[in-house]
Amino acid sequence: MIKMTNIVKRFGEQTVLADITFETYTKEIFGLLGPSGAGKTTIINILTNQLSADEGTHSIDATPFETGLMLDEDGLYVRLNCLENLNIFAGIYGISHKKSMEALKRVGLESDAKKAVNTLSRGMRQRLAIARAILHEPKVLFLDEPTSGLDPVTARGIHKLILNLRENGATVFLTTHNMDEAVKICDRVALLHKGKIVEQGIPTEICHRHNAVKTVPDLEAVFIKMTGVGLE
């Protein structure tokens, strides 16, 4: 569904991505894990053609219309309400405004449709940004650290929503620096360190390969063992 082969990206003399190669499967949640500055957002920007790679190839088995995107900067119109924000994008996509309310319902914001964005909590804004990303029911969804800065209860709600999107047929590409989150919801992961993928596969199998104790927190132990740094 999503594929990168030998991708290299440089900014000036600095190489920020080096020989990035991976492939995701249809209808799975693929997690890209790494600390801030590892290159996660740069990979999304290349995959969505917001940046050009210096070397290598990449592809997505979906048209731009079939792709949804949520970045760390949500880009919401803060003086407009939730419904008005989604209606703007419904117009851009050429779909009925009825889809706006349906998307709000899916993320649990139906009763907040008339609230201005500048009155929403961070968690509510995150859910609204996801609603905008899924408004047109994309086949492929990119989520850049969707639970960053959220409390555990709100984060669990986002996890439930992401799992539901996969169950409804979407392929989800998720970036995070939260190993616990990755183990809970990702089918497969790639560990990114200083612009290089140091390991990838099913989280439990990664732990097995590196002889870590087979419990949830030990994916982070593997990352620390391989890179010498944590994810925060």
NUROKOL-830335 format. One line per field, with one value per residue (C-alpha): residue number from 1; chain; x, y, z. Coordinates in Angstrom, 2 decimals, padded with zeros to 5 digits. Layout:
BEGIN
seq = c(NUM ...)
mol = c(A ...)
px = c(X ...)
py = c(Y ...)
pz = c(Z ...)
! end
This chain:
BEGIN
seq = c(1 2 3 4 5 6 7 8 9 10 11 12 13 14 15 16 17 18 19 20 21 22 23 24 25 26 27 28 29 30 31 32 33 34 35 36 37 38 39 40 41 42 43 44 45 46 47 48 49 50 51 52 53 54 55 56 57 58 59 60 61 62 63 64 65 66 67 68 69 70 71 72 73 74 75 76 77 78 79 80 81 82 83 84 85 86 87 88 89 90 91 92 93 94 95 96 97 98 99 100 101 102 103 104 105 106 107 108 109 110 111 112 113 114 115 116 117 118 119 120 121 122 123 124 125 126 127 128 129 130 131 132 133 134 135 136 137 138 139 140 141 142 143 144 145 146 147 148 149 150 151 152 153 154 155 156 157 158 159 160 161 162 163 164 165 166 167 168 169 170 171 172 173 174 175 176 177 178 179 180 181 182 183 184 185 186 187 188 189 190 191 192 193 194 195 196 197 198 199 200 201 202 203 204 205 206 207 208 209 210 211 212 213 214 215 216 217 218 219 220 221 222 223 224 225 226 227 228 229 230 231 232)
mol = c(A A A A A A A A A A A A A A A A A A A A A A A A A A A A A A A A A A A A A A A A A A A A A A A A A A A A A A A A A A A A A A A A A A A A A A A A A A A A A A A A A A A A A A A A A A A A A A A A A A A A A A A A A A A A A A A A A A A A A A A A A A A A A A A A A A A A A A A A A A A A A A A A A A A A A A A A A A A A A A A A A A A A A A A A A A A A A A A A A A A A A A A A A A A A A A A A A A A A A A A A A A A A A A A A A A A A A A A A A A A A A A A A A A A A A A A A)
px = c(000.00 002.80 006.36 009.72 012.90 016.39 015.11 017.75 016.96 019.45 019.04 022.21 025.12 023.05 021.61 018.31 017.15 019.54 018.52 014.96 013.25 009.94 006.56 003.16 000.31 -003.29 -005.62 -002.91 -001.64 002.05 003.94 007.06 008.76 011.54 012.41 011.83 014.17 014.57 012.98 009.41 007.62 010.08 009.10 005.40 006.14 007.96 005.25 002.59 004.71 005.23 008.97 011.10 013.61 017.19 017.49 015.24 011.62 008.29 004.68 001.20 -001.48 -004.09 -004.96 -004.55 -008.32 -008.06 -005.42 -006.02 -003.45 -003.18 000.01 001.23 000.16 -003.57 -004.20 -007.76 -009.62 -009.82 -012.60 -014.91 -016.81 -016.18 -018.89 -017.83 -014.24 -015.30 -017.75 -014.92 -013.06 -016.20 -016.51 -012.87 -013.42 -016.71 -018.71 -021.96 -021.92 -023.75 -020.35 -019.16 -021.63 -020.99 -017.25 -017.90 -020.07 -017.29 -014.83 -017.34 -017.78 -021.34 -022.64 -019.79 -020.43 -021.25 -018.33 -015.59 -012.22 -010.53 -012.73 -011.80 -009.41 -006.28 -007.84 -010.96 -008.82 -006.93 -010.21 -011.42 -008.20 -008.75 -012.35 -011.08 -008.56 -011.27 -014.01 -013.72 -013.25 -009.65 -008.05 -004.73 -004.47 -001.31 -001.34 001.66 001.83 -001.96 -001.84 001.13 000.51 -002.80 -003.82 -004.11 -007.91 -008.09 -005.25 -007.16 -010.13 -007.90 -006.51 -010.03 -010.85 -007.69 -008.42 -011.97 -010.62 -008.52 -011.51 -013.42 -010.75 -008.23 -004.47 -003.03 000.54 001.23 004.24 004.88 007.59 005.40 006.45 003.50 001.12 002.85 002.62 -001.07 -002.34 000.28 000.40 004.00 006.56 009.82 012.31 013.89 017.08 018.96 017.36 017.98 015.64 017.43 014.78 011.29 008.65 005.92 006.62 006.67 008.92 011.37 011.58 012.17 014.96 016.82 016.21 014.31 011.84 008.56 006.47 004.99 007.64 010.54 010.19 011.61 014.38 015.25 015.38 017.68 019.86 020.24 020.66 021.78 018.97 015.37 012.39 011.58)
py = c(000.00 002.43 001.84 003.58 002.24 003.60 007.09 009.73 013.31 016.09 019.62 021.36 019.22 017.40 014.00 013.69 010.40 007.65 004.62 004.43 001.26 -000.18 -001.34 -001.37 -003.79 -003.02 -002.47 -002.39 000.14 000.75 002.64 004.74 005.16 007.49 010.51 014.09 014.97 011.39 012.17 010.88 013.97 014.28 010.77 011.70 014.90 012.94 010.29 012.99 014.90 017.94 017.33 015.73 013.01 013.37 009.65 006.58 005.95 005.97 005.17 004.99 002.74 005.49 008.73 012.07 012.10 008.68 009.93 011.64 013.60 014.85 016.72 018.06 021.57 021.05 024.11 024.52 027.81 028.84 031.44 029.01 026.22 022.51 022.03 025.10 023.85 020.52 022.09 024.08 020.88 019.10 021.84 021.35 017.60 018.15 016.04 016.68 018.73 015.79 014.09 016.77 015.81 012.12 012.68 014.62 011.77 009.24 011.16 011.91 015.63 015.62 017.57 020.09 020.89 024.55 025.20 027.52 025.82 028.34 027.07 023.41 021.41 019.97 016.52 017.85 019.66 016.44 014.63 017.43 017.23 013.48 014.14 016.42 013.77 011.07 013.34 011.89 008.29 007.83 004.48 005.67 007.81 009.54 010.49 012.41 011.84 012.05 011.58 013.84 015.83 014.16 012.67 008.84 008.78 011.01 009.05 005.79 007.34 008.25 004.69 003.25 005.55 004.52 000.84 001.41 003.10 000.04 -002.24 -000.17 -000.76 002.08 001.65 003.84 005.19 006.43 008.26 008.27 008.34 006.34 002.67 001.60 003.18 001.38 -002.02 -001.53 -000.51 -001.14 -004.31 -003.61 -000.92 000.56 002.04 005.25 006.73 009.70 009.23 005.49 002.55 000.35 -002.37 -003.19 -005.87 -007.05 -005.49 -008.79 -010.39 -007.48 -008.14 -011.84 -011.16 -009.06 -011.41 -008.80 -009.83 -010.37 -007.66 -004.43 -001.94 -003.89 -002.57 000.64 -001.39 -002.76 000.77 001.93 -001.14 -000.48 003.32 004.23 006.79 006.84 008.20 011.30)
pz = c(000.00 001.00 -000.13 000.25 -001.32 -000.57 000.20 000.98 001.98 002.62 003.86 002.78 003.94 006.55 005.64 007.52 005.94 004.87 002.78 004.14 002.95 004.14 002.88 004.55 003.96 003.12 006.10 008.77 011.28 010.60 013.28 012.68 016.04 017.02 019.18 018.07 015.23 014.01 010.64 011.09 009.79 006.90 005.78 005.82 003.90 001.20 000.97 000.56 -001.99 000.21 -000.05 -002.76 -001.94 -003.19 -003.91 -003.98 -004.87 -003.04 -003.88 -002.38 -003.81 -003.56 -005.30 -003.47 -002.94 -001.27 001.19 004.54 006.53 010.11 011.00 014.35 013.30 012.86 010.66 011.96 011.57 015.22 014.87 013.10 014.80 014.30 011.70 009.71 009.62 008.17 005.72 004.18 003.41 002.30 -000.32 -001.36 -001.73 -003.54 -001.10 000.75 003.97 005.52 005.64 008.07 010.77 010.12 010.68 013.90 015.13 014.42 016.61 019.38 018.66 017.35 020.35 019.99 016.32 017.00 019.37 018.12 017.71 020.03 022.89 022.46 024.64 023.04 022.93 021.21 018.64 017.98 017.37 015.10 013.09 012.70 011.65 008.91 007.81 007.52 006.15 002.64 003.88 002.65 001.91 003.41 006.53 007.81 011.50 012.82 016.61 017.07 020.86 021.63 024.80 025.60 028.93 029.08 028.96 025.87 024.24 024.73 022.97 020.01 019.99 019.84 016.92 015.00 015.53 014.28 011.14 010.39 010.97 008.43 005.80 006.13 006.07 008.84 008.88 012.40 013.81 017.55 020.20 022.57 022.56 024.70 022.17 019.30 020.95 021.77 018.34 015.63 013.55 012.56 013.40 012.16 014.63 013.32 014.77 013.30 009.91 009.68 010.24 012.75 013.02 011.76 012.12 014.50 017.95 019.86 017.25 017.50 021.23 020.59 018.11 020.62 023.56 025.54 028.21 026.38 028.00 026.62 027.85 026.36 022.84 024.26 025.90 022.46 021.05 023.84 023.39 019.66 019.76 023.25 023.62 024.77 022.90 024.89)
! end
